[in-house]
């Protein structure tokens, strides 16, 4: 759960997006979780969930936050070893749903399983808790550059918690003989159909325990996994490859789950931003 590198808001994000897209096509191992377009969509919708006194600041910085929210994915693609553990949690390595064998307190989990095992199985919920604290501290310090940076990174990890494939050791579908299922659901359905999504997230709400809430988000996402894998198998039946017809079938069967996950993620991102601001004492925000 090491600190992330600084995000610099500049015109380079357009070029970075091209690099990410090309790298995804060439990377043999799945990036595990949403693609860049899903992250940007979630962050954009999250701004709309905020109350007026907080939304003004995020609205002014909307485009910067939207672009930067995909940057941890770029960091992962450049250095998978350092970043990968932060992007997922293999819940199914801790027994059966709802995985009560895994303590939600990080220190308790380390004592029970060792730090090495936790990192091997992913630390996503704790990463969310860490960046919720970082954002709170940045608000308290009136460090608006850090607020923008940490808000974007937090948005990325919160969104990850809502992708079912970021919660399972079957993160790429290979364990069920469905290699690439994650990219077909989390990347390509979004790229193909996002213009038709009706996304209406709930208003942001205060979160009493950011880490515990992150675990609940992961559990909820995990509960949809089998339905998505079944839809993937059914959509492929009778087809020689993953054709346009396959994607139409998959969207018809799993599109509602996809849209719900993105909507819930946007609600949660806004809620984490709101929570950090409230916990910081509701500081007055600058105009930009």
C-alpha positions in Angstrom: 0.0 0.0 0.0 2.9 2.4 -0.8 2.2 6.0 -1.7 1.5 6.6 -5.4 3.5 8.8 -7.6 2.3 12.3 -8.1 -0.3 12.8 -10.8 0.4 15.9 -12.9 -2.6 17.5 -14.5 -1.5 18.5 -18.0 -2.1 17.8 -21.7 0.0 14.6 -21.6 -3.1 12.7 -20.4 -4.3 12.3 -24.0 -1.1 10.7 -25.1 -1.1 8.6 -21.9 -4.5 7.3 -22.8 -3.2 6.1 -26.2 -0.3 4.3 -24.5 -2.7 2.6 -22.0 -5.0 1.4 -24.8 -2.1 0.0 -26.9 -0.5 -1.6 -23.8 -3.7 -3.3 -22.9 -3.8 -4.9 -26.3 -0.2 -6.2 -25.9 -0.2 -7.1 -22.2 -0.6 -10.9 -21.8 -1.9 -10.7 -18.3 -5.2 -9.0 -17.6 -5.0 -5.6 -15.8 -7.8 -6.9 -13.5 -10.7 -4.5 -13.2 -12.2 -1.7 -15.2 -10.6 -0.2 -18.3 -9.7 3.4 -18.6 -13.0 4.4 -20.2 -15.0 2.9 -17.4 -12.8 4.7 -14.8 -13.3 8.0 -16.6 -17.1 7.4 -16.9 -17.4 6.6 -13.2 -15.4 9.6 -12.0 -17.4 12.0 -14.3 -20.7 10.7 -13.0 -19.4 10.9 -9.4 -19.1 14.7 -9.6 -22.8 14.9 -10.2 -23.5 13.1 -6.9 -22.0 15.8 -4.7 -23.9 18.5 -2.7 -23.6 22.1 -4.2 -21.0 23.4 -1.7 -18.6 20.6 -2.6 -19.6 20.1 -6.2 -18.5 23.5 -7.3 -14.8 22.7 -6.7 -15.0 19.2 -8.3 -17.0 20.6 -11.2 -14.3 23.1 -12.1 -11.7 20.3 -11.9 -13.9 17.7 -13.5 -11.9 17.1 -16.7 -8.6 16.9 -14.8 -10.0 14.4 -12.3 -11.7 12.3 -15.0 -8.4 12.0 -17.0 -6.3 11.4 -13.9 -8.6 8.7 -12.5 -7.3 6.3 -15.1 -3.6 7.1 -14.3 -3.1 4.3 -11.7 -4.0 1.9 -14.5 -1.2 3.4 -16.6 1.1 3.0 -13.5 0.1 -0.6 -13.2 0.9 -1.3 -16.9 4.3 0.3 -16.5 5.1 -1.6 -13.3 2.7 -4.5 -12.6 4.8 -5.9 -9.7 4.6 -2.7 -7.6 1.0 -1.8 -8.3 -0.9 -5.0 -8.9 -1.6 -5.8 -5.3 -3.4 -2.5 -4.8 -6.0 -3.2 -7.5 -7.7 -6.3 -6.4 -8.5 -8.6 -3.5 -8.9 -12.4 -4.0 -11.8 -12.9 -1.6 -12.3 -16.5 -2.7 -8.9 -17.4 -1.2 -10.3 -16.8 2.2 -13.0 -19.4 2.3 -16.7 -19.0 1.3 -18.9 -16.0 0.9 -19.1 -13.7 2.9 -15.5 -14.5 3.7 -15.7 -13.8 7.4 -12.3 -15.6 7.8 -10.6 -12.4 6.6 -10.3 -9.7 9.3 -11.1 -6.2 7.9 -8.7 -4.6 10.3 -5.3 -4.6 8.4 -3.1 -5.3 11.5 -5.4 -8.2 12.6 -5.3 -9.6 9.0 -1.5 -9.4 9.0 -1.3 -11.2 12.3 -3.5 -13.9 11.0 -2.2 -14.4 7.5 1.1 -12.5 7.3 1.8 -9.4 5.2 3.2 -11.5 2.4 0.0 -13.5 2.0 -2.2 -10.4 2.1 -0.2 -8.7 -0.6 -0.2 -11.8 -2.7 -4.0 -11.9 -2.4 -4.5 -8.2 -2.9 -5.1 -5.2 -0.6 -7.7 -3.2 -2.5 -10.1 -2.5 0.5 -7.2 -1.3 2.6 -5.8 0.8 -0.2 -9.2 2.6 -0.4 -9.0 3.2 3.4 -5.5 4.6 3.0 -6.4 7.1 0.3 -9.5 8.1 2.1 -7.2 9.2 4.9 -4.8 10.9 2.5 -7.6 12.9 1.0 -8.9 13.9 4.4 -5.5 15.1 5.4 -5.1 17.1 2.2 -8.5 18.8 2.8 -7.4 19.6 6.4 -4.1 21.1 5.2 -5.8 23.1 2.4 -3.4 21.5 0.0 -5.6 21.7 -3.1 -3.1 20.1 -5.4 -3.0 17.0 -3.2 -6.8 17.1 -2.9 -7.1 16.9 -6.7 -4.4 14.2 -6.8 -5.7 12.0 -4.0 -9.4 12.5 -5.1 -8.5 11.0 -8.6 -6.5 8.1 -7.1 -9.2 7.3 -4.6 -11.8 7.4 -7.4 -9.8 4.8 -9.2 -9.5 2.4 -6.3 -13.1 2.8 -5.3 -14.2 2.0 -8.8 -12.1 -1.1 -8.8 -14.0 -2.4 -5.7 -17.1 -2.4 -7.9 -15.7 -4.7 -10.7 -16.4 -8.3 -9.9 -13.2 -9.5 -11.6 -11.1 -7.4 -9.2 -12.5 -9.6 -6.3 -11.6 -13.1 -7.4 -8.6 -15.3 -8.3 -10.5 -16.1 -11.4 -9.7 -12.5 -12.4 -9.2 -13.3 -16.1 -11.7 -16.1 -16.5 -9.1 -18.8 -17.0 -10.0 -20.8 -14.0 -13.5 -21.4 -15.6 -12.1 -21.9 -19.1 -13.3 -18.5 -20.1 -10.0 -16.7 -20.7 -10.5 -13.0 -21.3 -14.0 -12.8 -19.7 -12.9 -9.9 -17.6 -11.8 -7.8 -20.6 -14.9 -8.7 -22.5 -17.1 -7.5 -19.6 -15.1 -4.7 -18.0 -13.5 -3.2 -21.1 -15.2 -4.0 -24.3 -18.8 -3.8 -23.2 -18.1 -0.4 -21.9 -16.2 0.7 -25.1 -19.0 -0.6 -27.3 -22.2 0.4 -25.4 -21.4 3.2 -22.9 -23.2 5.8 -25.1 -26.4 3.9 -24.4 -25.9 3.5 -20.6 -28.5 5.1 -18.4 -26.5 5.9 -15.3 -28.2 7.6 -12.5 -26.1 7.2 -9.3 -27.5 8.0 -5.9 -26.5 11.2 -4.1 -23.3 11.0 -2.2 -23.7 10.0 1.4 -21.4 10.0 4.5 -19.4 6.7 5.0 -18.8 5.9 8.7 -15.9 3.5 8.1 -14.2 3.8 4.7 -12.3 0.5 4.9 -15.3 -1.5 6.0 -17.4 0.1 3.3 -14.8 -0.9 0.8 -15.1 -4.5 1.9 -18.9 -4.4 1.5 -18.5 -3.0 -2.0 -16.1 -5.8 -2.9 -18.5 -8.4 -1.5 -21.4 -6.9 -3.5 -19.4 -6.9 -6.7 -18.2 -10.5 -6.1 -21.8 -11.7 -5.7 -22.4 -10.9 -9.4 -19.4 -12.9 -10.7 -21.2 -16.2 -11.5 -24.0 -14.4 -13.3 -21.5 -12.7 -15.5 -19.5 -15.8 -16.3 -22.8 -17.7 -17.1 -23.8 -14.8 -19.5 -20.3 -15.1 -21.1 -20.8 -18.8 -21.8 -24.3 -18.4 -23.1 -23.4 -15.5 -25.4 -20.6 -17.6 -27.1 -22.8 -20.6 -27.8 -22.9 -21.5 -31.5 -20.5 -18.8 -32.5 -17.0 -19.4 -33.9 -15.4 -16.4 -32.1 -16.2 -13.3 -30.0 -18.2 -11.6 -32.8 -20.4 -8.6 -32.8 -23.3 -11.0 -32.2 -21.5 -12.3 -29.1 -21.2 -8.8 -27.6 -24.8 -8.0 -28.4 -25.9 -11.2 -26.6 -23.5 -10.5 -23.7 -24.8 -6.9 -23.3 -28.4 -8.2 -23.4 -27.7 -10.7 -20.6 -25.1 -8.8 -18.4 -25.6 -5.1 -19.4 -27.8 -4.4 -16.5 -25.2 -5.8 -14.1 -22.5 -3.7 -15.8 -24.6 -0.5 -15.6 -25.5 -1.1 -12.0 -21.9 -1.6 -11.1 -20.8 1.6 -12.7 -23.7 3.5 -11.1 -22.9 2.1 -7.7 -19.2 3.0 -8.2 -20.0 6.6 -9.1 -22.2 6.9 -6.0 -19.4 5.5 -3.8 -16.7 7.7 -5.3 -18.8 10.8 -4.6 -19.5 9.5 -1.1 -15.8 9.0 -0.4 -15.0 12.5 -1.5 -17.8 13.9 0.6 -16.7 11.8 3.6 -13.1 13.0 3.4 -14.3 16.7 3.2 -16.7 16.2 6.2 -14.0 14.5 8.3 -11.6 17.3 7.5 -14.1 19.8 9.1 -15.8 21.0 5.9 -13.1 23.4 4.8 -14.0 26.3 2.5 -12.9 25.3 -1.0 -11.1 27.5 -3.6 -12.8 28.5 -6.8 -10.6 26.2 -8.8 
